[in-house]
Every structure is written in C-alpha cells, then in structure tokens.
C-alpha cells in the first residue's frame, strides 16, 4: 500500500462526501421550499 493509492482513496472519499453533502443540501432546500406551499 503505497502513498499514491492512499491519496487516491482519500480523494475518492472526499469526493463522495461532497457529493452526498450536496445531494442532502439540495434535498433539504427542496423539502423546505415545498413545505411553504402546502396548506395542511
């Protein structure tokens, strides 16, 4: 297990975390925006 593989894995982990955070943020904003229009 050399350094190049470790940095590559770390880059993938950070990338996956940022993608998940972006999807979560979009989902939260979408649900918040829709909750303002409902009248129940």
HULIN-V738438 format. One record per residue. N is the residue number from 1. RES is the residue in one letter. SS is DSSP state (H for helix, E for strand, L for the rest). PSI is psi in degrees with one decimal (999 if undefined). D_FIRST is the distance of its C-alpha to the first C-alpha in Angstrom with 1 decimal. Layout:
n=N res=RES ss=SS psi=PSI d_first=D_FIRST
n=N res=RES ss=SS psi=PSI d_first=D_FIRST
This chain:
n=1 res=X ss=L psi=101.2 d_first=0.0
n=2 res=X ss=L psi=179.0 d_first=3.8
n=3 res=X ss=H psi=-35.6 d_first=6.9
n=4 res=X ss=H psi=-41.3 d_first=8.4
n=5 res=X ss=H psi=-38.8 d_first=6.6
n=6 res=X ss=H psi=-42.6 d_first=7.3
n=7 res=X ss=H psi=-33.6 d_first=10.7
n=8 res=X ss=H psi=-44.4 d_first=11.4
n=9 res=X ss=H psi=-40.3 d_first=11.0
n=10 res=X ss=H psi=-39.2 d_first=13.1
n=11 res=X ss=H psi=-41.5 d_first=15.5
n=12 res=X ss=H psi=-40.1 d_first=16.1
n=13 res=X ss=H psi=-45.5 d_first=16.7
n=14 res=X ss=H psi=-39.7 d_first=19.1
n=15 res=X ss=H psi=-44.5 d_first=20.7
n=16 res=X ss=H psi=-39.9 d_first=21.3
n=17 res=X ss=H psi=-41.8 d_first=22.8
n=18 res=X ss=H psi=-37.5 d_first=25.1
n=19 res=X ss=H psi=-44.5 d_first=26.2
n=20 res=X ss=H psi=-40.1 d_first=27.1
n=21 res=X ss=H psi=-39.9 d_first=28.8
n=22 res=X ss=H psi=-43.5 d_first=30.8
n=23 res=X ss=H psi=-40.2 d_first=31.9
n=24 res=X ss=H psi=-40.1 d_first=32.9
n=25 res=X ss=H psi=-44.5 d_first=34.9
n=26 res=X ss=H psi=-41.8 d_first=36.6
n=27 res=X ss=H psi=-40.2 d_first=37.5
n=28 res=X ss=H psi=-44.6 d_first=38.8
n=29 res=X ss=H psi=-37.6 d_first=40.9
n=30 res=X ss=H psi=-44.6 d_first=42.2
n=31 res=X ss=H psi=-36.8 d_first=43.2
n=32 res=X ss=H psi=-42.2 d_first=44.8
n=33 res=X ss=H psi=-38.4 d_first=46.7
n=34 res=X ss=H psi=-31.9 d_first=47.9
n=35 res=X ss=H psi=-22.5 d_first=49.1
n=36 res=X ss=L psi=-22.3 d_first=51.5
n=37 res=X ss=L psi=-18.2 d_first=53.3
n=38 res=X ss=L psi=145.4 d_first=53.9
n=39 res=X ss=L psi=9.2 d_first=57.3
n=40 res=X ss=L psi=999 d_first=56.6
